[in-house]
């Protein structure tokens, strides 16, 4: 029954089968693979009927067009909710999205680098490419006029690889006292001086939304293209996704802040995209899965292992889609479809709303559709369900307890295109 999962994540069926067999055996055979497979097929049929389609007589192309048309409609609904008059104007949409994120009642605090510390690291490793684009002759002059978190966030995405290495390596000197709990900064850089930065970034990275977890900052840059359908959905989904990413990152390092190798752990995490925060059934599990599990509304008890440094509010988690359908109830169609997809020989047809928003904003035909957010969501769902099994949950808590005892032993970012 693991065949469906393997097809959705584009992985070898035998490898996935062996993984499920091992996880099932070690967790007491809860039947996670059977339940998940049944849910996905059940939701596929239910959602196709909601679209007015016959599951037994609908081609994948017809289904894709129906999902795309619904995405267009929901993008317009959201734009109306936000008071956006021109649904293809990037600047109007970006400003409305930033206003919404700032005022919405949502956990938006994270353990992030202090502004004084951000200034210090930027002074030690000046971002010369960014300085040139913004027409500053010195880093001191730039820091007097620009927010340090914004500068660090943009620089971490636009400077060359050699600079990135030097900057991250400089984090070894950071101490827990260089961080603080504060609101995540979300902003749109509409000023003319940022247009050149946005244009270069759009050409090189095919995106205009950047975030840096350690800086606790999300930045929307100007884009040269106009008249892009689906921007409201895309901006909202990616921004909310980055809010969750920043909070998960901050919570992990807040939990680990008593370690003497704190700076080295931070560097290791950023340079090598650390994935094995905990292990269950021989499988590495990312911290975001742990964060999401303990931050869900269904969790009533806060494990003692997290105290006193990590509180329940630090772990609070809200899916981006859930935030949006509370804003616009019509979007409830996408409830729990982030890990739903229809297997096809050339790759799955994704019911993940972020994938569909990217397909829309990029004007992608069926043959070029994307599904990478679906793949990530399937893995998160699989691991999240196993994390909730009693045997594995205890293993995770034991591993986290051991990690907090490590005091001296050194420890070895979604794009869219148009």
Secondary structure by P-SEA (a helix, b strand, c coil): caaaaaaaacccaaaaaaaaaaaaaaacccaaaaaaaaaaaaaaaaaaaaaccccccccaaaaaaaaaaaaaaaaaaaaaaacccccccaaaaaaaaaaaaaccccccccccccaaaaaaaaaaccaaaaaaaaccccaaaaaacccaaaaaaaaaccccaaaaaaaaaacccccccccccccbbbbbcccccaaaaaaaaaaaccccbbbbccccbbbbbbbccccccaaaaaaaaaaaaaaaaaaaaaaaaaaaccccaaaaaaaaaaacccccccccccccccaaaaaaaaaccccccccccccccccccccbbbbaaaaaaaaccccccccccccbbbbcccccccccaaaaaaaaaacccccccccaaaaaaaaaaaaaaaaacaaaaaaaaaaaaaaaaccccccccccccc
